C-alpha cells in the first residue's frame, strides 16, 4: 500500500478527528517551550553558577523553534490562523528564517518531496564525511540565510515557488528582519546580553538541528511514495517535545493537515506501512556516515 491508498482507506470521521486543530494543547506546548527559553536565558543573563554550560541548551531550545515555524506554515498547531502566522513570524525572526518565504518554500517541498522541483534538493546532502562535518557545523546555513535575506531585501530573490503576489510581503519581511538584526548587533555596544542569550546559543545549537533535519529525508529514495521518500525516527519524549512531534515525519508528509498533537495517533494507524525508519538520531547518524566510508 502506498501513501495515497492509505489516505483513501481512512474513514471520513477518522480524517475529521485527525485534522481537528487543538485549542489549548498548542498554546500550552508553546508556553512550555517559550518558558524554557526564558528560564534558561534568565539564568544565563544573571550569570548563575555554571551558566556557560547552559549556552548550548539555550541554543537547542531556540533553534528547534524551526519545527514550530514549520508547523505554522501549515496553520495546524493552533486553532487561530492569526496565531499561527504571528508565532511563525516570531520563530522565523529568532532563527533568521523569514516566515513568508519559508511558507512557499516548504509547500513546494511537500508538493515535490525528494523529486525534481523540491527546493530542498537545491542544497545537496553531504556525500563525504568532510562534507558532513561542514554541514553539521551549521556555518553554511548562517551564510546562506544572510544571503537569502539580502536577496529578498533587494528584490532579486525570484524562485519559481514564490508567487508574484507574495513577493512584496516577503521582501518587506526580509528588510524588517535585517533591521532587527542590525539593532541587535548594535545593542552589543551597550550590553552583551543578546550575545549570550541569543547569538552564541543559536550558533552552538544549530548542529543539533542539522543532525535532526538530515534524518528526515537523508538517503531516502527519490520516489513519489511518502512511505519511501521520508523517514520516521523513533526517539525520546524530550526530542518529540522540542520538535513538536515532527520525528513522526512520514506521518506528517502523508497527511500534512494533521496537527502535531495528533501525529502519534496517526502513527498508530500507519506504523505497519512505514518503510524507512531509524531507531534514534545517533543510530541514523552512524548509519549515514557508514555509507560514506
C-alpha positions as CSV (number, residue, x, y, z in Angstrom):
1,X,0.0,0.0,0.0
2,X,1.3,3.4,-0.9
3,X,0.5,6.7,0.9
4,X,-2.3,7.6,-1.5
5,X,-4.1,4.2,-0.9
6,X,-3.6,4.6,2.8
7,X,-5.3,8.0,2.9
8,X,-8.2,6.7,0.8
9,X,-8.6,3.9,3.3
10,X,-9.3,6.3,6.2
11,X,-13.0,6.8,7.1
12,X,-14.3,10.4,6.9
13,X,-14.8,10.5,10.7
14,X,-11.2,9.5,11.3
15,X,-10.0,12.2,8.9
16,X,-12.1,14.8,10.6
17,X,-10.8,13.8,14.1
18,X,-7.2,13.7,13.0
19,X,-7.3,17.2,11.3
20,X,-9.1,19.0,14.2
21,X,-6.8,21.7,15.3
22,X,-6.0,22.0,19.1
23,X,-7.5,24.9,21.1
24,X,-5.5,24.6,24.3
25,X,-2.8,22.0,23.7
26,X,-0.9,24.1,21.1
27,X,-0.9,27.1,23.4
28,X,0.2,25.0,26.4
29,X,3.0,23.4,24.4
30,X,4.1,26.9,23.2
31,X,4.1,28.2,26.8
32,X,6.3,25.4,28.0
33,X,8.7,25.8,25.1
34,X,9.0,29.6,25.4
35,X,9.0,29.2,29.2
36,X,12.1,27.0,29.0
37,X,13.8,29.6,26.7
38,X,13.0,32.4,29.2
39,X,14.2,30.5,32.2
40,X,17.4,29.3,30.6
41,X,18.0,32.8,29.2
42,X,17.4,34.3,32.6
43,X,20.0,32.1,34.2
44,X,22.5,32.9,31.5
45,X,21.7,36.7,31.8
46,X,22.1,36.5,35.6
47,X,25.4,34.6,35.3
48,X,24.1,31.9,37.5
49,X,26.7,29.3,38.6
50,X,27.7,27.2,35.6
51,X,25.9,29.5,33.2
52,X,28.3,28.8,30.2
53,X,27.1,25.2,30.3
54,X,23.6,26.5,29.6
55,X,24.6,28.2,26.3
56,X,24.1,25.1,24.1
57,X,20.9,24.2,25.9
58,X,19.5,27.6,25.2
59,X,20.7,27.2,21.6
60,X,18.9,23.9,21.1
61,X,15.7,25.4,22.7
62,X,15.8,28.3,20.3
63,X,16.8,26.7,17.0
64,X,14.2,24.0,17.5
65,X,11.6,26.7,17.1
66,X,12.2,25.9,13.4
67,X,9.9,22.9,13.9
68,X,7.2,25.2,15.2
69,X,7.7,27.7,12.4
70,X,7.4,24.7,10.0
71,X,4.1,23.7,11.6
72,X,2.8,27.3,11.4
73,X,3.3,27.2,7.6
74,X,0.6,24.6,7.6
75,X,-1.5,26.5,10.1
76,X,-2.0,23.4,12.2
77,X,-0.6,24.0,15.8
78,X,-3.2,26.5,16.9
79,X,-6.9,26.9,16.3
80,X,-6.4,30.5,15.1
81,X,-4.8,31.3,11.8
82,X,-3.7,34.7,13.1
83,X,-1.9,33.0,16.0
84,X,-0.2,30.5,13.6
85,X,1.0,33.3,11.4
86,X,2.1,35.5,14.3
87,X,4.1,32.7,16.0
88,X,5.6,31.7,12.7
89,X,6.9,35.3,12.1
90,X,8.4,35.4,15.6
91,X,10.1,32.0,15.2
92,X,11.5,33.0,11.8
93,X,12.9,36.2,13.3
94,X,14.7,34.3,16.1
95,X,16.4,31.9,13.8
96,X,16.8,34.2,10.8
97,X,14.4,32.1,8.6
98,X,11.9,34.5,7.0
99,X,8.4,33.0,7.6
100,X,6.6,34.2,4.4
101,X,9.4,33.0,2.1
102,X,9.6,29.7,4.0
103,X,5.9,29.0,3.7
104,X,6.1,28.8,-0.1
105,X,9.5,27.0,0.0
106,X,8.0,24.4,2.3
107,X,4.8,24.0,0.4
108,X,6.9,23.3,-2.7
109,X,8.9,20.7,-0.7
110,X,5.7,18.9,0.2
111,X,4.4,19.0,-3.4
112,X,7.7,17.6,-4.8
113,X,9.2,15.7,-1.9
114,X,12.5,14.2,-2.9
115,X,11.7,14.7,-6.6
116,X,12.8,17.3,-9.1
117,X,11.1,20.5,-8.1
118,X,11.8,20.0,-4.4
119,X,13.7,23.1,-3.3
120,X,15.4,21.2,-0.5
121,X,17.3,19.3,-3.2
122,X,18.9,22.6,-4.3
123,X,21.1,22.2,-1.2
124,X,22.9,18.9,-1.8
125,X,23.1,16.5,1.1
126,X,26.7,15.7,2.3
127,X,28.3,12.9,0.4
128,X,31.6,12.6,2.3
129,X,32.5,12.7,6.0
130,X,34.2,16.0,5.5
131,X,31.1,17.4,3.8
132,X,29.0,16.0,6.7
133,X,31.2,17.8,9.3
134,X,30.9,21.1,7.4
135,X,27.1,20.6,7.0
136,X,26.5,19.7,10.7
137,X,28.6,22.7,11.9
138,X,25.7,24.9,10.8
139,X,28.1,27.5,9.4
140,X,27.0,27.1,5.8
141,X,23.4,27.7,6.9
142,X,24.1,31.0,8.5
143,X,25.8,32.3,5.4
144,X,23.0,31.1,3.2
145,X,20.4,32.7,5.5
146,X,22.1,36.1,5.4
147,X,22.5,35.9,1.6
148,X,18.8,34.9,1.2
149,X,17.7,37.9,3.4
150,X,19.9,40.2,1.4
151,X,18.4,38.9,-1.9
152,X,14.9,39.2,-0.7
153,X,15.5,42.7,0.7
154,X,17.0,43.8,-2.6
155,X,14.2,42.2,-4.6
156,X,16.4,39.8,-6.5
157,X,15.2,36.5,-5.0
158,X,12.7,35.1,-7.5
159,X,12.5,31.3,-7.1
160,X,9.7,29.6,-9.0
161,X,7.8,28.6,-5.8
162,X,7.5,32.2,-4.6
163,X,4.4,33.7,-6.4
164,X,4.4,37.3,-7.6
165,X,1.5,38.2,-5.3
166,X,3.5,37.1,-2.2
167,X,6.9,38.5,-3.2
168,X,6.4,42.1,-2.0
169,X,5.4,40.9,1.5
170,X,8.3,38.5,1.7
171,X,10.7,41.3,0.6
172,X,9.3,43.6,3.3
173,X,9.7,40.9,5.9
174,X,13.3,40.4,5.0
175,X,14.0,44.1,5.3
176,X,12.4,44.1,8.8
177,X,14.5,41.1,9.8
178,X,17.7,42.7,8.6
179,X,16.8,45.9,10.5
180,X,16.1,43.9,13.7
181,X,19.4,42.1,13.3
182,X,21.2,45.4,12.9
183,X,19.6,46.7,16.0
184,X,20.5,43.6,17.9
185,X,24.1,43.8,16.8
186,X,24.2,47.5,17.6
187,X,22.9,46.8,21.1
188,X,26.1,44.8,21.8
189,X,28.0,48.1,22.1
190,X,25.8,48.8,25.2
191,X,25.2,45.4,26.6
192,X,26.4,41.9,25.7
193,X,23.1,40.4,26.9
194,X,21.9,39.4,23.4
195,X,25.2,37.9,22.6
196,X,24.9,35.4,25.4
197,X,21.2,34.7,25.5
198,X,20.7,34.5,21.7
199,X,23.6,34.8,19.2
200,X,26.2,32.5,20.8
201,X,23.5,29.9,21.8
202,X,22.0,29.6,18.3
203,X,25.5,29.1,16.9
204,X,26.0,26.3,19.4
205,X,22.6,24.8,19.0
206,X,22.4,24.7,15.2
207,X,24.5,21.5,14.8
208,X,21.8,19.6,16.8
209,X,19.1,20.8,14.4
210,X,21.3,20.0,11.4
211,X,21.6,16.4,12.6
212,X,17.9,16.2,13.3
213,X,16.8,17.6,9.9
214,X,19.2,15.3,8.0
215,X,17.3,12.3,9.2
216,X,14.0,13.5,7.6
217,X,14.9,12.6,4.0
218,X,18.6,11.9,4.0
219,X,19.4,8.8,1.8
220,X,15.7,8.2,1.2
221,X,14.8,7.0,-2.3
222,X,13.8,9.7,-4.8
223,X,10.3,8.4,-5.5
224,X,6.8,9.8,-5.1
225,X,5.6,7.4,-2.4
226,X,5.8,9.2,1.0
227,X,6.2,5.8,2.8
228,X,9.5,5.5,1.0
229,X,10.9,9.1,0.4
230,X,10.6,10.2,4.1
231,X,11.9,8.8,7.4
232,X,10.2,8.5,10.8
233,X,12.7,8.4,13.6
234,X,11.9,6.8,16.9
235,X,13.2,8.9,19.7
236,X,12.6,10.2,23.3
237,X,9.7,12.2,24.6
238,X,12.0,15.2,25.1
239,X,13.1,15.3,21.5
240,X,9.5,14.9,20.4
241,X,8.6,17.8,22.7
242,X,11.3,20.1,21.3
243,X,10.5,19.1,17.7
244,X,6.7,19.4,18.1
245,X,6.3,15.7,17.2
246,X,8.0,16.1,13.8
247,X,10.1,13.0,14.3
248,X,6.8,11.4,13.1
249,X,7.9,12.7,9.7
250,X,6.4,10.1,7.4
251,X,3.1,10.7,9.2
252,X,3.4,14.4,8.6
253,X,4.2,14.1,4.9
254,X,1.4,11.6,4.3
255,X,-1.2,13.8,5.9
256,X,0.2,17.4,6.4
257,X,-3.0,18.8,7.7
258,X,-2.8,16.7,10.9
259,X,-1.7,18.9,13.9
260,X,1.4,18.0,15.9
261,X,-0.7,16.6,18.8
262,X,-2.5,14.0,16.7
263,X,0.6,12.7,14.9
264,X,1.1,9.9,17.5
265,X,-2.5,8.7,16.8
266,X,-1.8,8.8,13.0
267,X,1.4,6.9,13.6
268,X,-0.6,4.2,15.3
269,X,-2.8,3.8,12.2
270,X,0.1,3.6,9.7
271,X,3.1,2.1,11.6
272,X,2.7,-1.2,9.8
273,X,3.1,0.6,6.4
274,X,6.3,2.5,7.3
275,X,9.3,1.5,5.1
276,X,12.0,3.9,6.2
277,X,12.6,4.4,9.9
278,X,15.5,4.9,12.3
279,X,15.8,3.8,15.9
280,X,17.1,7.1,17.0
281,X,19.2,10.0,15.8
282,X,22.5,8.6,16.9
283,X,21.8,5.4,15.1
284,X,20.8,7.3,12.0
285,X,24.0,9.4,12.0
286,X,26.1,6.3,12.5
287,X,24.4,4.5,9.5
288,X,24.6,7.7,7.4
289,X,28.4,8.0,8.0
290,X,28.9,4.3,7.5
291,X,27.5,4.6,4.0
292,X,30.2,7.3,3.3
293,X,33.3,5.3,4.0
